[in-house]
């Protein structure tokens, strides 16, 4: 258990970033934990696994892709409980982990294929803007580069953790033209560079079609609305939180104030929200492995593609 707690801290401390990366590492940590278990009965083993899942789920409040992955594994294991033995439980978990990982990778590939269709073949260079770091947005941009699309990217630095720099480095390495701007220059950048399309990722999707993403996302959505720029959210359906369908509200994670100001004066109160909501009214479409559609349709498509997680 001590090793699992150390692994979980890597997620909690943001050593591991990005919703997809967090999901992949969390299910990997669970699988490794199962291999180390020394319980004397199947029942005790299940109890240990539930405790481990609770620890991993509590590392970050706004990570439904991780929670869906952990639930997928334990639910599959429960369904096969009659054939479970102490010897084969780790092997089953490893198999289910690989299934979920493959689902994530397949959805990423499909989203890249679908998203790039929003890039025209015109001679005029398309100006794309993005915020923070999204592996799905990056996948679309890399596929557009591979297909020889004519475009350039404007991206934000994304305070206070500067995840936008990761996006800039990845795109630059791929030979994509990139302009990096400060967060507060969002509106200026959209106008100044005459942005044609905005692509962002998502950390969570609710039953109402609201998406939750890095703080600053709603500001960019409002700018897009004001300037009549198409605003798309790129995300696998696995980031949908089915519990919101039952009235449970998705939590906005509040992070350490020291990220903003490490040695601030004692009387200065610092608030550091990590995410914010973007209403469906500001989203032109959500780009998923099932296609592009209104974000309010996510629960329907999720239930069709992943009925075992509903």
Protein Blocks (a to p, Z undefined) as FASTA:
>chain_A
ZZmmmmmmmmmnomagcjklmmmmmmmmmmmmmmmpccfbfklmmmmmmmmmmmmmmmpm
blmklmmmmmmmmmmmmmmmmmgcfklmmmmmmmmmmmmmmmmmmmmmmmmmmmmmmpcc
bfbdcddddehjafklmmmmmmmmmnopacdddddekiaklmmmmmmmmmmmnopacddd
dfklmmmmmmmnopabdcdddfbdcfkopacddehjlmmmmmmmmnopacdddddfklpc
fklmnopacddddddfklmombgcfklccdddfbdcddfklpgbdcdfkbccdfklmmmm
mmmmmmmlZZ
